[in-house]
Amino acid sequence: MRDAPVEGVYLSGVYDLQEIYAHHFAPFADRVRIRLPKDIEDPSKITFAVTWLPTADAFDAFPNVQLACSIAAGVDSIVTCPSLPDHVHVTRVQDDNQADLMAGFAAWHVIWHHRNMGFYLDRQAKGVWEHQNFDRAPSPKDYTVGILGYGLMGKAIGTAVAAMGFPVVAAVRSAPSDPAPAGVTFETGEGSIQRVAARSSALINVLPLTEATEGILNRQLFDVMPKGAVLIQLGRGRHLVDADLDAALDSGQLAGASLDVFHVEPLAEDHPWWRDPRILVTPHQASDSSRALMATQVTEAACSVARGETPAHTVDKRRGY
């Protein structure tokens, strides 16, 4: 006789995850059953959660939860949830296609800043045919791109950007065991983030959000960057000290920024960044994981835990990634 489906719950204080994802879990109905809290008769039967931005007390009602599955690559809102029990495994989605999307997005922004593409957008709006002096744009080999965060996303970005001829330097805790892609080097250990920033004409942030990385994009970091460098911020909104970015742009220490993530999303209509020609704003759209792959990975994780196994793609909750 087939085992009963493993019982789960959707937990989010912002989104109706059932409406968004139920269709993608339908092929696994014989293995997992996931409902909203209001539809669950016996909370003690729930052993896993599919979650994103849970409320502070989200897990309190479900005493037997053993697994919390993020719907995306990020887990910061889950591992910091006050009601998440210490023993609960937390998993993230690992999607190579999402990494490729992120890499293409980041590489596009490197080109945008390196070639000053905003100049052409401005001239197009005015109907003006005007060349830029190529002396303004250094050769790619003289335009170093720094990467903060060298996990799945950072590695894909480094490979893509280096393939276009830009030297890439990434900050890492220790040198990876795998050979670095051609054109990619590392700064390791304590102070590696500052050393990468000091070498970067363009600095790309894809760090996870932790206590140690919150506010890391700040005046002290901008001050060590080469004058006229740019920031490409694709991590989390809370990595950036907004006022310090404004000050760095106003002083000329930074020449521009690409911002895809913000402290408050959506960004308010009257926020000055929308109209600042030095800043390119996108609505948290750098990449996304496949919903079908997410459902597959969550199902496998839930069944693994039901068998007493540690699920794939489990994060280190102490580190936050």
Secondary structure, 3 states (H helix, E strand, C coil): CCCCCEEEEEECCCCCHHHHHHHHHHHHCCCEEEECHHHCCCHHHCCEEEECCCCCCCCCCCCCCCEEEECCCCCHHHHCCCCCCCCCEEECCCCHHHHHHHHHHHHHHHHHHHCCHHHHHHHHHHCCCCCCCHHHCCCHHHCCEEEECCCHHHHHHHHHHHHCCCCEEEEECCCCCCCCCCCEEEEECCCHHHHHHHHCCEEEECCCCCCCCCCCECHHHHHHCCCCEEEEECCCHHHECHHHHHHHHHHCCEEEEEECCCCCCCCCCCCHHHHCCCEEECCCCCCCCCHHHHHHHHHHHHHHHHCCCCCCCECCCCCCC
